[in-house]
């Protein structure tokens, strides 16, 4: 019997996926390998603009010598579409291992965001039009009233109170220029066979790199075993404001949310 979360036959057929299905670690744990492809759910047709940009950048990064960072290469379906029933495909990279080193993750964030800023100089009109839980929570993290309303409807004990306290600490701050960023880097950076960071599951947002890096640091402390002291640099000034918005984003997008885990960080 097929696993309930594995790609259905129609998706496998249109992507011409071959080989035994293998569930992959990393990211949200929802991606599957089929031969030389990685299939990931949760993609909307409105993301079609991203794949050509990502493909061009992936090729350009692979042509650099020496390579400093790499990006997964999107693969279209046989009908030319880049998504099939919410699934998208990228080329599988053999010999990779998950990266859990926060220093490498932060360096990768700086590199990939510099390249994304060059590749996409203006905000795509299609960006942020989806209604998935991450895009909605991202908007709420930058809208105090929306964050409070969303938290009030959540059943997890303590979540609404923690969101109220985080919102109370928000202040106007210059987080830097907004650009295309990867809002889910932690868990989505692998090291290739040569040790070069290989970025997968590009989750696009038009925010400041400081905020995207704050999300990365927060996730690394919560889920990848990074030392809690990694948050110390994010407890004052503009970096604190970026971290507060990162915490709101994660609290409101996690379903269900482990509220105690966030509260233990002592951000407020």
N, C-alpha and C positions, 0 to 999 in steps of 0.2 A: 504494500500500500504506500503511495507517495506521501512524503511529509507535507502537512497542510500549508506550510509556508514556502514550498519550493516552486520554481517557475512552472506554470502549466504548459501543457503540450503545445498550445498555439504559440506561446512565446518562444519555446524552444525551436519550433518549426520555422518561424519567421526570422529568427536570428541564425538559422542553420547551425544550431548548437549541437555538438556531438560529444560523445563520451559519457562516462558515469558522472552523475551529479554529486558534487562535494560541497558541503556547507563550509563557508570560510569564516575565520575569526576576524576581528577588527570591525571598526565602525559600529553599526547597530546590530551586528551579528545576523543580518538578513540577506547577505549576498551569497551566491552560489557559483561554483566553478563548473563549467561544462566544456571540457577540452581546452581550447585556447581562449575561451571567453569567460568573463566574470559578469554575471547577471544580477542586477540590483533592483529591488522594487521601490515604490514611493516616488516615481518620477512622473511629471505632468507634461502634457504636450506643449504647454507654454514655455518649457525649458528648451525647446528646439533651437533657440538662438545660441544656446551655450555650447552645444556640441562642436560646431565648426570652429568657434573660438578656442575651445579646449584642444581640439585636434591640431590646429595650427601651432598653438603654444607647445603642446607635447612634442611635436616634431622638432620645433626650434630648440627646445631644451635638450633633446637627445642629440642634436647636432653640435652642441657646445663641447669644447675640449679645453680643459677637463670638465666633466659634468659636475654641477654643484647641486642641482635639484631636478627631479623628473616629475612628470604628470601622466596619469593613466590616459591611454588613447581610446576615445569613443569609437564604437563600431556600429554602423547603421544596420537595420534589418533588411531583408531581401526586397521588401517593397519600398525601400528608400527612407522609411520613417526612422526616427531616432528613438522612439519609444513604442512599445507594444503593450497595451493594457496596463500601463503604469510601470513597465519594466524597461530598463536601459542596459546596454552592454558596453563593456570596455575590454581591451585586450589584456589577457592574463600575463603577468610577469613572473616567470619562474625564478626560484631561488631567493625569494624575499622573506624577510623576517619582520615581525612587528617592532616598531620603535616605541620604547617607553621612556627614553631619556629626555627629560624636560628641556635640557639645554639644546639638544638637537631639534626638538620640536619647535622651540622658540626661534632658533636660527632658520629653520625651514619656513616658519611663518613669515619672517622678514623677507626671505628670498622669493617665495611664491607670490607674496603680495606685491613686491616690487615688479615682478613680471606681469601680474594681472593688471596692475595700474597702467602699464605700457600697452598691454594687449587690448584693454577696454577703457579708453580714455573718458568716455561719457556714459552716463547711466542708461542701460537698455530699458526701453519702455515696458518690456515684458516682465522685468524683474519685480518680484514681490507681489505679483497678481494672484498667486496660488493661495489656497486656504488650508494648507496642511498645518499640523499643530506647531511645527517649528517656525514657519513664516508668521503665523498669527502671534505666537509668543514673542518673536523678535520685535514685531510692531508694538506689542504691549509693553515690552521692556523700555521703550522710549516714550511711552504715554502713561503717565502715572495714574490717571483716572481709569484708563482701560485696564491697567494691571490690577488695580484694586477691585474693579468689577469682576474680572476673571477669577481672581483669588476667592472672592466671596462665594462663588458658585462651586468651588472645589470641595470634595468630601474629606480630604486628608486632614486629620487633626493637626493644628498648629500652622498649616500652610498660610491661611489668610493672615494670621497674626505676624508671621515672619515677613510676608510681603508688605504689610503695613509698615513694619519697622524699617525695611529696606527703602521703601518709597520715601519715608520721612527723612532719610539721609541724602536723598538726591538733591543735587545743586547744579545750576548751569555750569558747564565746563567745556573747554575746547579740547575735544578728544582727537583733533587732527582732521585733515581732509578725508571725506568719505570717498570710497572707491569700491571696486569689486573685491570681495574677500571670501575666504573659505571659513564658514562659521562653525565648522565641526572638524577641526584639524586633529585634535587628540584622538587616537584610535584609528585615524585615517592616514597615518604616515608609516610607510614600510621602509626598510632598508634593502636595497637591491643586492645582488651578489657581490658588487664592488663596494658596498657600504654607502651608496649615494641615497639620500632620502627620495622616496617615491610616493607621491601624493595621490590618493585615491578618493572616490566618492565626493567629488567637488560639490559642496553645498553652498550655493551662491547667495550673497547678501550685499547690499550697498551700504556699508557702514565703515567706520574708521578701522584701520588695522589694529589700533590700540584695543578696541573692543573685541575684535576677533582673537587677538592674542590673550586677552583676559579670559575669554571662554576656554581657550586652550589650556591655560594655566589652571583654571578652576577644575576642568575635567581631569587633568593630570593628577591633581591632588585628590580628587574624589574617587577616581576609578583606576588610575594607573600606578598608584603607589608612590607618587612624588611627595616629598617632605612638606608638611603643612607650612614650614617656614618659607616656602616658595611664594606664599601669599603676602609676606611682609612688605614687599616692594609695592603692593597694590592697596595699601591701607591709608594712603594720604593723597591729597591733590587730585589731579585729573585722572591718574591711574586708579584711584579709589572709585571715582565716578564710573569709569569703564567697568570695573569689577562689580559694582553694584548692579549695573545694567546686565552684566553677564550672568549674575546670580538670578536676577528676575527672569531672564530668558530661560535659564535651565529649570528653575522652579515651575514655571508656567508651561513648559513644553514637556517635561517628564510626566508620563502618565502610565502607572501611578508614580507619585513622587515620594522619595525617601526623605521626608522633611527633617527628621532628626539628624541625618547625615549632613545636610546643609547647615542646620542650626549649630552643629558642633564646630563649624569653621570659625565662628566668632566674628563674622563680618559686621554684625551690628550688636 
